């Protein structure tokens, strides 16, 4: 639930290599909820960081990283950290 003490940022970015970043981050005084979904130019999942509490077996619960093969531990993310990670992939794609 969004309130006067919370803010939301969401959007979609298409990068020069054709990859797409779909994001949503809800920030509050005491909590953060996010979904950072990164896909290749064919809209296939590269990775998704999220804070949904649906993988309690993960050590970093509720924070985790989905790949196209598995769910992994992940530190708490934010939009800037996700963009930093994605920029490395985009640079690698355009330089090869």
N, C-alpha and C positions, 0 to 999 in steps of 0.2 A: 504494500500500500504506500503510495506516495503522499507525503505530508509537507507542511511548511518547512520542516527541518531536513528534508531530503531533496536531492536533485537527480535528474536522469539525463544521460547523454546517449544517443543512439544514432547509428548511421551505417553507411556502406561506402567503402572506398575500393575503386578498381585501380590497380597499380599498372605501371608501364609494361610489366611482363604478362599482363592479363589476369593475374591472380586477384582474388576478391576477399576483402575483409569486411564481415558483417559484425557489428558490435552493439552491445548494450551494457551500460554500467549505471547502477543505481547507488548513489552515495548518501549516507546519513551520518549523523553524529556518532553513532555506535556501531553501525553495520555497513557492509558493502555487499552488493549482489552483482554478478557480472556474467556475461557470455560473450566470448571473443572467438568468433568462428572464421577460420581462414581456409580458403579453397583455392584450388588451382584454376587455370583458365577454362577448364571443362567442368567446373563447379563440383569437383571431387574434393572431399575433405583432406586437407593437409594436417590441420590440428584444430582443436577447440579447447580453450581454457574456460572452465566455468566453476561456479560456486554452488551449484545445485546439490542438495544433500542426498544424492542417490548412490553413492559409492562409499559406504561406511568402512569397508575393508581397506581403503586407501589410507596410508599413514598421515597424509596431509589433509584428510577430511575436514571440511567439505570441499577444499580446493583440490582440483585435479586437472589433468590434461588428457584429452582424447586424441588418439592418433587413428589412422585408418586400420590399425591392428590391435591396439590395446588402450587401457586406461592407466595412466601413470601418476605418481606423486607430482605435485607442483606447488611451488610457493604461492602465496596470495598474490594475485596479479592486479594490474590496473591498466588503463588504456595506454599510457606511455610505455610501460614495460612490454606490453604486447606489440606495440608498433616498433619498438626497438628490435624485438626478436624477428618480426616479419621483415623488417628492412634488410636484415642480413640475408634472408632467403631471396628477396627480390634482387638484391645486388648480385648474389651468386648466379641467379637465373639469367640476368642480362649480360653478365661478363663471360659466360661460357659459350 
